[in-house]
Amino acid sequence: MRGLGVGRGGQPAATVVLGAVSVVVFFGTHELARVLPFSRSSLRYSVLDGYGTLGPYIAEFGEWWRIVTGTFLHADLRHLLFNMLVLYLLGRRLERSVGPALLTGTYVVSLLGGSAGALLLRPDAFVVGASGAVYGLMGAAFVVEYLRGGKPWQDGLGSLIIINVLISFLIPGISIGGHLGGLVAGVLAGFAIGDASRRQHLPTLAERLSGEPVDTRSRRSPLVVWGLLALTGSASFAGALAAASTWRNPLF
């Protein structure tokens, strides 16, 4: 079975590349002598100050790229390892269904949604990490599998989402807005992708005359899919900019 033109059985190339980028960035932005002691952050402050997601810098100095760059920074080794593990497990699962291009598109939409959520709740605090994007992959995988006729609740994906949302509220120092924003954006991306397992063409005359039940549902056009993803990503980016501007008078 193929997902929008990409074979299902191949290696999760996009997932590996996205994870590799975060790993390379980690070793280039941390004080390596402080990496192994897990008790404190090893991220260089100059990097955090220059590229971390923070409302005042975005709103007052026009540094919009922080909406993206903060995703590829991590506070410490534990932070990186947890996010990369979940990214690999969920990214591989989703990529084998929809292909590397749509996996990457979903990741980008989710990280934008995560940044928007983080800035909405705490525009005056630095936020780093791929958690928002990873939560988005969770949401997208759940929706895509459900639309394909799968049973994500029975497969444990639904429980994984609930547990991680609860952890977001229970553990101090976690960006609740980043997690929830990424999750919502990922769910929207999942609906944009739709059921990637549907057929690409209408039933043939022979299929119609055979008397056998034929699934007549057609797959959503790739142009429509990418248009919806672009719309979701643009709305998330605009939301992040708007949320950053509230840093003097946060809404929450």
KADAJO-V119982 format. One record per pair of residues at least 4 apart in sequence whose ideal C-beta (glycine too) atoms are under 6 Angstrom apart, sorted by the first residue. I is the first residue (numbers start at 1). J is the second residue. Records with the same first field share a line. If there is no record, write none. Layout:
I=J ; J
//
This chain:
1=8 ; 197
2=7
3=97 ; 98 ; 99 ; 196
4=99 ; 196 ; 222
6=99
8=96
12=92 ; 95
13=100
14=95 ; 100 ; 103 ; 104
15=91 ; 92 ; 95
18=107
19=84 ; 87 ; 88
22=72 ; 130
25=29 ; 72
26=30 ; 74 ; 80
29=44 ; 47
30=35 ; 42 ; 43
31=42
34=42
35=42 ; 77
38=78
41=75 ; 76
42=76
43=48 ; 75
45=49
46=50
47=51
48=52 ; 126
51=69
52=70 ; 126 ; 128
53=66 ; 70 ; 115 ; 127
54=126
55=59 ; 119 ; 123 ; 124 ; 244 ; 247
56=60 ; 247
57=61 ; 63
58=63 ; 66 ; 244
59=244 ; 245
65=69
66=70
67=115 ; 240
70=127 ; 128
71=111 ; 130 ; 133
73=128
74=79 ; 80 ; 129
75=79 ; 128
79=129
80=84
83=87 ; 130 ; 131 ; 134
86=90 ; 134
87=91 ; 134
88=92
90=137 ; 138 ; 141
91=95 ; 137
93=141
94=103 ; 137 ; 141
95=100 ; 103
97=144 ; 196
98=102 ; 193 ; 196
102=193
105=229
106=140 ; 189
107=133
109=185 ; 189 ; 229 ; 232 ; 233
110=133 ; 136 ; 182 ; 185 ; 186
111=132 ; 133
112=233 ; 236 ; 237
113=181 ; 182 ; 184 ; 185 ; 236
114=132 ; 133 ; 178 ; 181 ; 182
115=240
116=181 ; 236 ; 239 ; 240 ; 243
117=177 ; 178 ; 180 ; 181
118=127 ; 175 ; 177 ; 178
119=123 ; 240 ; 243 ; 244
120=177 ; 243
121=177 ; 252
123=243 ; 244 ; 246 ; 247 ; 250
124=247
127=175 ; 178
130=134
131=178 ; 179
132=178 ; 181 ; 182
133=182
135=179 ; 182 ; 183
136=182 ; 185 ; 186
137=141 ; 186
138=161
139=183 ; 186 ; 187
140=186 ; 189 ; 190
142=152 ; 157
143=187 ; 190 ; 191
144=190 ; 193
145=150 ; 152
146=152
147=194 ; 195
148=195 ; 197
152=157 ; 158
153=158
156=160
167=171
168=174 ; 176 ; 179
177=181
185=236
188=232
192=225 ; 228 ; 229
193=225
194=220
198=217 ; 219
200=219
203=207 ; 208 ; 214 ; 216
207=214
220=224 ; 225
246=250 ; 251
//
